[in-house]
Structure formats: C-alpha cells, structure tokens
C-alpha cells in the first residue's frame, strides 16, 4: 500500500485517478485549490481508509511546499505524485492574440504557467526530496495534453505549459532515476469531464467526437487506468515516456 498525492482531484480526471488508486488499496491525498465541496465528495467516495484532503494554490511556491509536507505526514509518506491540477482551457482563459488586450494576455499567461508548470515543478521537487531523504523508490506522473503537440490556437499558454511539463518530466526521468524515482507523462485528448459537459451536445459535440476514428471522446477512467499503470512497479522501464491517450485523434511523427 502506497501514499498517493493527486493534485486537482476535486473532480474530472483527478477524481477518477484518486478513485482508481484507492480501489487498489492505496491511501490518497486529495488536493484541491478552491472546490472544497467537490473535493469532500471525492474523499467520501473513496474506498478504504487513511485518505485525506489537502488544500492550496499551487501557484504559490510556499503553499506547494506545505502541500507536499502535509501529504507526506498524513499518509506516512508520498510514494506517488500525480501532477494533474491545471488552469484548463475555457472561455474565461481564452486569449487569441487578435482578441485580447495585452494586460489580459499577460495575466492569463502568468497564471497558467504558475500553476501548470511551476506549481508542478515545485511540488515535484518537494515530493522527490522526501523520497530521496527516505531512501525509497517513487513514481511521478504528469498529466499533460494532446494540445502540447497539435497546438492550442485560442489557448497558447495552455499548450505551451503542457509541452513544457512533458519536457520537465523527461528531464527529471534522467536525473531522478539513480534515486529509483520513475517519471512519466500522459497526454490526453478531449476527455468527458464535468467541466466540459456543455461542449458535448449538438454540433460542437459531434465535431469533438468526430476527431477520433472511434467516434467518441475519452473518459476520465481511461486516463486514470493509464496513470495507475505508469505508477506501478511494472512500469519503471517506461520512465521518460509520454503516453498519448487521444483515441488516434492526433498522431505524432
């Protein structure tokens, strides 16, 4: 049984990841930034015991340290970190060059990078140092995005932050391997979560489903299954990998 810290676990992919790990008997630290009610629902639905809630804005480096330390103590050690929390694509975070002011452009870029990249980097540092100090192996799985490869024209900060997260993971896969810590990433395509439910109806939904030859979008459970595998002892040799999870909607060459 391992201690697993899942960021952004109040709903969506993070909630599915927390459930999948808990279903295998692991203790979970359910992280959230602002959705306390949703996070409490996630926690209440987890099988087993020993699970905890941890709150905080990952954009703040000191808060990231506190999150890592709190989860480490509450779980008796964090053995697996899943960097899932992110400023996601939405109407509120759209910033195409031709349509936003320079002030909004800077604001959205700064917030996106602070959470999606720097927050993940700082939390990874803190968790990895705990693992190194304890002298035990560990796993770090980053939740990136298909958008890192095919581009996000209305959300360039999001695409850039996810591409950087992938590169960050590969760098740490090399530097942390001598300590027995494997680092991987997943790159999901469009996934049916609560946040995007309104986009799956009508013509927009048909267009999204039409991106994949399977004629559908992904599910949080499918992403979670891949994350659980990559965090398993059997997947140590996958360290450094970026796993596409997009139903063949975008093929990298």
C-alpha positions in Angstrom: 0.0 0.0 0.0 1.4 3.4 -1.0 0.6 7.0 -0.3 -0.6 8.8 -3.4 -0.9 12.6 -3.8 -3.2 13.6 -6.6 -3.5 17.3 -7.4 -6.7 18.8 -8.8 -8.6 15.8 -7.5 -11.9 17.5 -6.7 -13.5 16.3 -10.0 -12.8 15.2 -13.5 -9.6 13.3 -14.3 -8.1 13.9 -10.9 -11.2 12.4 -9.2 -11.0 9.3 -11.4 -7.3 8.9 -10.7 -7.9 9.1 -6.9 -10.7 6.5 -7.2 -8.5 4.2 -9.3 -5.6 4.2 -6.8 -7.9 3.9 -3.8 -9.6 0.9 -5.5 -6.2 -0.8 -5.4 -5.8 -0.2 -1.7 -3.6 2.9 -1.7 -4.0 5.9 0.7 -4.9 9.1 -1.2 -4.2 12.8 -0.5 -7.0 14.6 -2.4 -5.7 18.0 -3.3 -7.9 20.9 -4.3 -7.5 24.7 -4.7 -10.9 26.1 -4.3 -13.6 23.4 -4.8 -13.8 22.3 -1.2 -17.3 20.7 -1.6 -16.3 18.7 -4.7 -13.1 17.6 -3.0 -15.1 16.4 0.0 -17.3 14.4 -2.3 -14.3 12.8 -3.9 -12.9 11.9 -0.5 -16.2 10.5 0.8 -16.5 8.2 -2.3 -13.0 6.6 -2.0 -12.9 3.0 -0.9 -10.7 2.1 2.0 -9.4 4.4 4.7 -6.5 6.7 5.6 -7.4 9.2 2.9 -7.0 13.0 3.5 -7.8 16.3 2.0 -5.1 18.9 1.3 -5.8 22.4 0.1 -3.8 25.1 -1.5 -3.0 27.2 -4.6 0.0 25.6 -6.4 0.9 28.9 -7.9 2.4 29.9 -4.5 5.8 28.1 -4.0 5.5 28.1 -0.2 2.0 26.6 -0.5 3.3 23.9 -2.8 5.9 23.0 -0.1 3.1 22.9 2.5 1.0 20.6 0.4 3.9 18.2 0.0 4.8 18.3 3.7 1.2 17.9 4.8 0.6 14.9 2.5 3.9 13.3 3.5 3.0 13.4 7.2 -0.7 12.5 6.8 -0.1 9.5 4.5 3.1 8.3 6.2 5.0 9.1 3.0 4.0 10.1 -0.5 5.2 7.4 -2.8 3.3 8.5 -5.9 2.7 12.1 -7.1 0.2 12.8 -9.9 0.5 16.3 -11.2 -3.0 16.8 -12.6 -4.0 20.3 -11.4 -4.1 22.9 -14.1 -5.6 26.1 -15.4 -7.6 24.5 -18.2 -9.0 25.7 -21.5 -12.2 27.6 -21.2 -14.0 30.7 -22.4 -12.6 32.5 -19.4 -9.0 31.6 -20.2 -9.1 32.0 -24.0 -6.5 34.5 -25.2 -6.2 34.6 -29.0 -3.8 37.4 -30.0 -6.3 39.2 -32.1 -9.0 39.3 -29.4 -7.4 40.1 -26.0 -5.7 43.1 -24.5 -2.0 43.0 -23.7 -2.9 43.1 -20.0 -5.2 40.1 -20.2 -2.6 38.3 -22.4 0.0 38.7 -19.6 -2.4 37.8 -16.8 -3.6 34.6 -18.4 -0.1 33.5 -19.4 1.3 34.2 -15.9 -1.5 32.3 -14.1 -1.3 29.3 -16.5 2.4 28.9 -16.2 2.5 29.4 -12.5 0.0 26.6 -11.9 0.5 24.2 -14.9 4.3 24.3 -14.9 5.9 26.0 -11.9 3.4 24.6 -9.5 4.0 21.1 -10.7 7.8 21.6 -10.7 7.8 22.9 -7.2 5.6 20.2 -5.9 7.7 17.6 -7.7 10.8 18.9 -6.1 9.4 18.7 -2.6 7.9 15.2 -3.0 11.1 14.0 -4.7 13.3 15.3 -1.8 11.1 13.5 0.7 11.6 10.3 -1.3 15.3 10.8 -1.5 15.5 11.5 2.2 13.6 8.4 3.0 15.7 6.3 0.6 12.8 4.7 -1.2 11.7 4.5 -4.8 8.8 6.5 -6.1 6.7 7.5 -9.1 5.8 10.8 -10.6 3.1 11.0 -13.3 2.4 14.3 -15.1 -1.0 14.9 -16.8 -0.1 16.8 -19.9 -2.1 17.2 -23.0 -2.6 16.5 -26.7 -2.5 20.2 -27.1 1.2 20.2 -26.4 1.7 18.6 -29.8 -1.1 19.8 -32.1 -1.3 23.3 -30.7 -3.9 25.4 -28.9 -4.6 28.4 -31.0 -7.1 30.0 -28.6 -5.2 28.9 -25.5 -1.5 29.2 -26.4 -0.4 29.4 -22.8 -2.1 26.1 -22.1 -0.4 24.3 -25.0 3.0 25.8 -24.1 2.7 24.9 -20.4 1.8 21.3 -21.2 4.6 21.0 -23.7 7.0 22.3 -21.0 5.5 19.9 -18.5 6.3 17.0 -20.8 9.9 18.2 -21.2 10.2 18.8 -17.5 9.1 15.2 -16.9 11.7 13.8 -19.3 14.5 15.9 -17.7 13.6 14.6 -14.3 13.3 11.0 -15.5 17.0 11.1 -16.2 18.1 13.0 -13.1 15.9 11.0 -10.6 16.5 7.5 -12.0 19.6 7.0 -9.8 17.3 7.5 -6.8 14.8 4.9 -8.0 12.2 7.5 -9.0 10.5 7.0 -12.4 8.9 10.0 -14.1 6.3 9.7 -16.9 3.6 11.8 -18.5 0.3 11.2 -20.2 -1.1 13.4 -23.0 -4.9 13.1 -23.0 -7.1 14.3 -25.9 -10.5 15.7 -25.3 -12.0 14.0 -22.2 -15.6 14.0 -21.0 -15.4 15.6 -17.6 -18.0 17.8 -15.7 -16.1 20.9 -16.7 -16.7 20.4 -20.5 -20.1 18.6 -20.4 -21.8 21.6 -22.1 -19.5 21.2 -25.1 -20.6 17.7 -25.8 -24.1 18.5 -27.0 -25.2 19.4 -30.5 -22.8 20.2 -33.4 -19.9 21.0 -31.1 -20.2 17.6 -29.5 -20.4 15.9 -32.9 -17.3 17.7 -34.0 -15.4 16.7 -30.9 -16.4 13.1 -31.3 -15.5 13.2 -34.9 -11.9 14.0 -34.1 -11.3 10.3 -33.2 -11.9 7.4 -35.6 -13.6 5.7 -32.7 -16.3 8.4 -32.9 -16.2 9.4 -29.3 -14.2 11.3 -26.7 -12.2 9.8 -23.9 -13.3 9.1 -20.4 -11.6 10.1 -17.1 -11.5 6.4 -16.2 -9.4 5.6 -19.3 -6.9 8.3 -18.3 -6.8 7.1 -14.8 -6.1 3.5 -15.8 -3.0 4.6 -17.7 -1.8 6.8 -14.8 -2.2 3.8 -12.4 -0.2 1.6 -14.7 2.6 4.2 -15.1 2.8 4.5 -11.3 3.1 0.7 -10.9 6.4 -1.2 -10.2 5.9 -2.9 -13.6 6.2 0.4 -15.4 9.6 1.5 -14.1 11.2 1.0 -17.5 8.7 3.4 -19.1 10.3 6.3 -17.2 10.7 9.3 -19.6 7.8 8.2 -21.7 4.9 10.4 -22.8 1.8 8.3 -23.4 -0.7 9.6 -25.9 -4.3 9.0 -24.8 -6.4 10.5 -27.6 -8.1 7.7 -29.5 -5.9 8.3 -32.6 -7.3 11.8 -32.9 -3.7 13.1 -33.2 -0.8 11.0 -34.3 2.7 12.2 -33.6 5.5 11.5 -36.0 
